[in-house]
Amino acid sequence: MRGRRLISFAPMTMELQEFDLPDAPGAGQILVEARTTAISAGTEIANYRGITTQRQAVRDWRAEPYLPGYSLAGVVRAVGPGVGRFAIGDRVCGWGPHASVAIVDAERFERIPDDVSFDDGAMTSLCIIALNGVRLARIALGERVAIVGGGLIGQLAAQFARLSGGRPVALLDPIEVRRELALACGADLAIDPDGADVAERIAAATESRGFRVVFEATGSPHAFTPALKLVERQGRIVALGSTRGIVEQFDLYGDLHLRGVTLIGAHMSTAPVHETPYNPWTPGNNRVLALRLIADEELRLQRLVSHRATAAEGPAMFHRLATTREAYYGVLLRWEAEAG
């Protein structure tokens, strides 16, 4: 079988390539024909630029090319031995590449409800990254919450924080369109961290005490220390964005130790692989919940999509996300023309 996929053979390059794959999936696998994939503006663009630890370690990109993508929605076209959860024709979403067709692990996919679109299904991999961080924060009803960074993960974290009972939920970002987007999706306030009135607005929102929970969602090492200073005594800061670089000027004693602040690492790998009575919230269970919230119109995703493009336009979308991020946040690739 032949398909088409996005592939990078050098930093800041991307192409749509034809490739071969087996005609049938193996044990525990399904073959999915893509309808929509979502681009991650954080991890995928960092890999595309070659600035992640993993890609910096690659000496020969042509021998070890980068295959982007982990957010795929499509239709099951074949089922491997031992897979009882899915049947041919099922609409599914999960961890999959930017490709017209892919053989994937069945356990990393879930069925898309009839009233949820492929576009929304494709975004659930990004949803569960934010949801995992919000769960780790253990937000209690009425706790003041701030999200630093209004990219896609930050926007999703703001929605989940409010659904979890955070009040108020504030989003801080210097880009006006992102602040407007947060307010449209339910945030209580949106603040320009570079604005002249930032201190007054934060003091008014927090009774001059700071935020009980702060999410750092920019992925910038320069944003972490300012975010830490927003946390009140005995509060919590969640490292939600994957920081690219070393955090400098970090006063461990004054900013963390003396004030009793808890630092929480929230990389997606912290989610449990298997459900237990102590923690049932695996990526799969979080994805099922995200799909339910989408179906119930409690999670607003369509406003978070800035651009929709064809698969052939995928390389251009990667370049634009890497060079003009202010105008791009949620970018979806449509594969209908590539499938079949």
C-alpha positions as CSV (number, residue, x, y, z in Angstrom):
1,M,0.0,0.0,0.0
2,R,1.2,3.5,-0.7
3,G,0.4,6.7,1.2
4,R,1.6,10.2,1.5
5,R,3.2,11.8,4.6
6,L,5.0,14.9,5.8
7,I,8.7,14.4,6.4
8,S,11.7,16.6,7.2
9,F,15.2,15.8,6.0
10,A,16.8,19.0,7.4
11,P,15.9,21.8,9.9
12,M,13.3,24.2,8.6
13,T,12.4,22.0,5.6
14,M,9.3,19.8,5.1
15,E,8.0,17.9,2.1
16,L,5.0,15.7,1.2
17,Q,6.4,12.3,0.3
18,E,4.9,9.1,-1.1
19,F,5.8,6.1,1.0
20,D,5.1,2.4,1.3
21,L,3.4,0.6,4.2
22,P,2.1,-2.9,4.8
23,D,-1.3,-3.8,3.4
24,A,-2.5,-5.1,6.7
25,P,-1.9,-4.0,10.3
26,G,-0.2,-6.4,12.8
27,A,-1.4,-7.7,16.1
28,G,-2.9,-4.9,18.3
29,Q,-2.9,-2.4,15.4
30,I,-5.4,-0.7,13.1
31,L,-5.0,0.9,9.7
32,V,-6.5,4.4,9.7
33,E,-7.2,6.5,6.6
34,A,-6.7,10.1,7.7
35,R,-9.3,12.8,7.4
36,T,-7.7,15.6,9.6
37,T,-4.4,16.0,11.4
38,A,-3.5,18.9,13.8
39,I,-0.1,20.5,13.9
40,S,1.5,21.1,17.4
41,A,2.9,24.6,17.4
42,G,5.1,23.6,20.3
43,T,6.8,20.2,20.0
44,E,6.5,19.7,16.3
45,I,7.7,23.2,15.4
46,A,10.6,22.9,17.8
47,N,11.6,19.6,16.2
48,Y,11.1,21.2,12.7
49,R,13.5,23.9,13.7
50,G,15.9,21.4,15.1
51,I,16.1,22.9,18.6
52,T,14.9,20.0,20.7
53,T,17.4,17.8,22.5
54,Q,16.3,14.8,20.4
55,R,16.8,16.6,17.0
56,Q,20.0,18.3,18.1
57,A,21.5,14.9,18.8
58,V,20.8,13.8,15.2
59,R,24.0,14.1,13.1
60,D,22.5,13.0,9.8
61,W,18.9,14.2,9.3
62,R,18.7,12.4,6.0
63,A,19.5,9.1,7.6
64,E,17.2,9.9,10.6
65,P,14.5,12.2,9.2
66,Y,11.8,13.8,11.3
67,L,8.3,12.4,10.9
68,P,6.0,14.9,12.5
69,G,2.5,14.5,13.9
70,Y,0.7,13.0,16.9
71,S,-2.8,14.2,16.4
72,L,-4.8,12.3,13.8
73,A,-8.5,11.6,13.1
74,G,-9.8,9.3,10.4
75,V,-11.6,6.1,9.5
76,V,-10.5,2.5,10.3
77,R,-9.8,0.6,7.1
78,A,-8.3,-2.6,8.5
79,V,-8.1,-4.2,11.9
80,G,-5.2,-6.4,13.1
81,P,-5.4,-9.6,15.1
82,G,-6.5,-9.2,18.7
83,V,-8.2,-5.9,18.2
84,G,-11.8,-6.1,19.4
85,R,-12.5,-2.5,20.1
86,F,-12.8,-1.3,16.5
87,A,-14.4,-2.3,13.3
88,I,-13.8,-1.3,9.7
89,G,-15.6,2.0,9.1
90,D,-15.2,3.4,12.7
91,R,-14.4,7.0,13.1
92,V,-11.4,7.3,15.4
93,C,-8.8,9.7,16.8
94,G,-5.5,9.3,18.5
95,W,-1.7,9.5,18.4
96,G,-0.8,9.3,14.7
97,P,1.4,11.1,12.1
98,H,0.7,13.6,9.4
99,A,0.0,11.0,6.7
100,S,-2.9,10.0,4.5
101,V,-2.9,6.5,5.9
102,A,-1.1,5.1,9.0
103,I,-0.8,1.8,10.9
104,V,-1.1,2.7,14.6
105,D,-1.5,1.0,18.0
106,A,-5.2,0.5,18.6
107,E,-4.8,1.2,22.3
108,R,-3.8,4.8,21.5
109,F,-7.0,5.5,19.7
110,E,-10.6,6.1,20.7
111,R,-13.9,6.2,18.8
112,I,-15.2,9.6,17.8
113,P,-18.9,10.2,18.7
114,D,-21.3,10.8,15.8
115,D,-21.8,14.4,16.8
116,V,-18.1,15.3,16.9
117,S,-16.2,16.3,13.8
118,F,-13.0,14.9,12.5
119,D,-11.5,18.4,13.0
120,D,-12.4,18.3,16.7
121,G,-11.3,14.7,17.0
122,A,-7.8,15.6,15.6
123,M,-7.3,18.2,18.3
124,T,-7.9,15.8,21.2
125,S,-4.2,14.8,21.5
126,L,-3.5,18.5,22.2
127,C,-6.5,18.6,24.6
128,I,-5.2,15.8,26.7
129,I,-1.8,17.4,27.1
130,A,-3.5,20.4,28.7
131,L,-5.9,18.2,30.7
132,N,-3.1,16.2,32.1
133,G,-1.5,19.3,33.4
134,V,-4.7,20.6,34.9
135,R,-5.3,17.3,36.7
136,L,-1.8,17.4,38.2
137,A,-2.5,20.9,39.5
138,R,-5.5,19.5,41.5
139,I,-7.4,22.8,41.2
140,A,-10.0,23.2,44.0
141,L,-13.2,25.1,43.5
142,G,-12.6,28.9,43.8
143,E,-8.8,28.8,43.5
144,R,-7.4,31.7,41.5
145,V,-5.7,30.4,38.3
146,A,-3.4,32.1,35.8
147,I,-2.1,30.7,32.5
148,V,1.0,32.3,31.1
149,G,1.0,31.9,27.4
150,G,-2.0,31.9,25.1
151,G,-0.9,29.4,22.5
152,L,-3.1,26.4,21.8
153,I,-2.1,24.5,25.0
154,G,-2.5,27.6,27.1
155,Q,-5.9,28.3,25.7
156,L,-7.0,24.7,26.3
157,A,-5.6,24.8,29.9
158,A,-7.7,27.9,30.5
159,Q,-10.8,26.1,29.5
160,F,-10.1,23.0,31.5
161,A,-9.1,25.1,34.6
162,R,-12.4,26.9,34.5
163,L,-14.3,23.6,34.0
164,S,-12.4,22.4,37.1
165,G,-13.7,25.3,39.2
166,G,-10.9,27.8,39.0
167,R,-12.2,31.3,39.7
168,P,-11.0,33.6,38.3
169,V,-9.1,32.2,35.4
170,A,-6.7,34.7,33.9
171,L,-4.7,34.3,30.7
172,L,-1.5,36.4,30.2
173,D,-0.2,36.9,26.7
174,P,1.3,40.0,24.9
175,I,-0.6,39.2,21.7
176,E,-4.0,40.9,21.6
177,V,-5.7,38.3,19.4
178,R,-4.8,35.6,21.9
179,R,-6.2,37.5,24.8
180,E,-9.4,38.1,22.9
181,L,-9.6,34.4,22.1
182,A,-9.3,33.5,25.7
183,L,-12.1,35.8,26.7
184,A,-14.3,34.4,23.9
185,C,-13.7,30.9,25.2
186,G,-14.6,31.6,28.8
187,A,-11.6,33.1,30.6
188,D,-12.6,35.6,33.3
189,L,-9.8,38.1,32.3
190,A,-7.0,38.4,29.9
191,I,-3.9,40.5,30.7
192,D,-1.1,41.9,28.6
193,P,2.1,41.1,30.7
194,D,3.8,44.0,29.0
195,G,1.0,46.5,29.7
196,A,1.5,49.5,32.0
197,D,-1.4,48.3,34.2
198,V,-0.4,44.7,34.6
199,A,0.5,45.0,38.3
200,E,-2.8,46.7,39.1
201,R,-4.9,44.2,37.2
202,I,-3.3,41.2,38.9
203,A,-3.6,42.8,42.3
204,A,-7.3,43.5,41.6
205,A,-7.9,40.0,40.4
206,T,-6.1,38.3,43.3
207,E,-6.8,40.7,46.3
208,S,-3.0,41.4,46.1
209,R,-2.2,37.9,47.1
210,G,-1.2,36.3,43.7
211,F,-2.6,33.3,42.0
212,R,-3.0,30.0,43.8
213,V,-2.2,28.0,40.7
214,V,-0.1,29.3,37.7
215,F,0.5,27.3,34.5
216,E,3.6,28.2,32.5
217,A,2.5,27.3,28.9
218,T,4.9,29.3,26.7
219,G,7.7,26.8,26.5
220,S,10.1,29.8,26.7
221,P,12.9,29.6,29.4
222,H,12.6,33.4,29.7
223,A,8.9,33.2,30.9
224,F,9.3,30.8,33.7
225,T,10.8,33.1,36.4
226,P,8.2,35.9,35.8
227,A,5.5,33.2,36.0
228,L,6.8,31.9,39.3
229,K,6.5,35.4,40.8
230,L,2.8,35.4,40.1
231,V,2.2,32.5,42.5
232,E,1.0,33.2,46.0
233,R,2.6,31.8,49.2
234,Q,2.0,28.0,49.4
235,G,0.7,28.0,45.8
236,R,1.6,25.8,42.9
237,I,3.3,26.4,39.5
238,V,2.8,23.9,36.7
239,A,5.4,23.5,34.0
240,L,3.0,22.8,31.2
241,G,5.0,24.0,28.2
242,S,8.1,22.1,27.2
243,T,10.8,24.6,27.9
244,R,13.4,24.9,25.1
245,G,16.6,26.0,26.8
246,I,17.9,26.7,30.3
247,V,15.9,28.8,32.8
248,E,18.3,31.4,34.1
249,Q,18.1,33.9,37.1
250,F,16.0,31.4,39.1
251,D,16.0,32.3,42.8
252,L,15.3,28.9,44.3
253,Y,15.4,30.2,47.8
254,G,13.4,33.5,47.4
255,D,10.9,32.4,44.7
256,L,10.2,28.8,45.7
257,H,11.7,27.6,49.0
258,L,11.0,30.6,51.2
259,R,7.4,30.9,49.9
260,G,6.5,27.2,50.1
261,V,5.7,27.1,46.4
262,T,5.2,23.6,44.8
263,L,6.7,23.1,41.4
264,I,4.8,20.5,39.3
265,G,6.3,18.9,36.1
266,A,3.4,18.2,33.7
267,H,5.0,16.6,30.6
268,M,2.5,14.2,28.9
269,S,4.7,11.2,29.9
270,T,3.6,11.8,33.5
271,A,0.2,10.4,32.7
272,P,-0.3,6.8,33.8
273,V,-0.1,4.2,31.1
274,H,-2.6,1.9,32.8
275,E,-5.7,2.7,34.8
276,T,-5.5,2.0,38.5
277,P,-7.9,2.7,41.4
278,Y,-5.5,5.5,42.5
279,N,-5.3,7.2,39.1
280,P,-7.7,6.2,36.3
281,W,-6.8,9.1,34.1
282,T,-4.8,7.5,31.3
283,P,-4.4,9.4,28.0
284,G,-7.2,7.2,26.6
285,N,-9.6,8.0,29.4
286,N,-8.7,11.7,29.2
287,R,-9.4,11.6,25.5
288,V,-12.8,10.0,26.0
289,L,-13.6,12.8,28.4
290,A,-12.4,15.5,26.0
291,L,-14.7,14.0,23.3
292,R,-17.6,14.0,25.7
293,L,-17.0,17.7,26.6
294,I,-16.8,18.5,22.9
295,A,-20.0,16.7,22.2
296,D,-21.7,18.5,25.1
297,E,-20.3,21.9,23.8
298,E,-18.5,22.5,27.1
299,L,-15.1,22.5,25.4
300,R,-14.8,25.1,22.6
301,L,-12.3,24.1,20.0
302,Q,-13.5,25.7,16.7
303,R,-12.5,29.2,17.9
304,L,-9.0,27.8,18.5
305,V,-8.4,27.0,14.9
306,S,-6.8,29.8,13.0
307,H,-6.1,28.0,9.7
308,R,-7.3,25.0,7.8
309,A,-5.1,23.7,4.9
310,T,-4.8,20.8,2.5
311,A,-2.1,18.2,3.1
312,A,-0.2,19.6,0.1
313,E,-0.1,23.0,2.0
314,G,1.4,21.3,5.0
315,P,5.0,22.2,4.4
316,A,4.0,25.9,4.0
317,M,2.0,25.7,7.3
318,F,5.1,24.4,9.2
319,H,7.2,27.3,7.8
320,R,4.6,29.9,8.8
321,L,4.2,28.5,12.3
322,A,7.9,28.6,12.7
323,T,8.3,32.2,11.5
324,T,5.0,34.0,12.1
325,R,3.5,32.3,15.2
326,E,1.6,35.4,16.3
327,A,-0.9,34.8,13.4
328,Y,-1.1,31.0,13.7
329,Y,-2.2,28.8,16.6
330,G,-4.6,25.9,15.8
331,V,-3.6,24.6,12.3
332,L,-5.5,21.7,10.8
333,L,-4.5,19.7,7.7
334,R,-7.2,18.0,5.6
335,W,-6.4,14.7,4.0
336,E,-9.6,13.9,2.0
337,A,-7.8,14.5,-1.3
338,E,-4.9,12.4,-0.2
339,A,-7.0,9.4,1.0
340,G,-8.2,6.6,-1.1
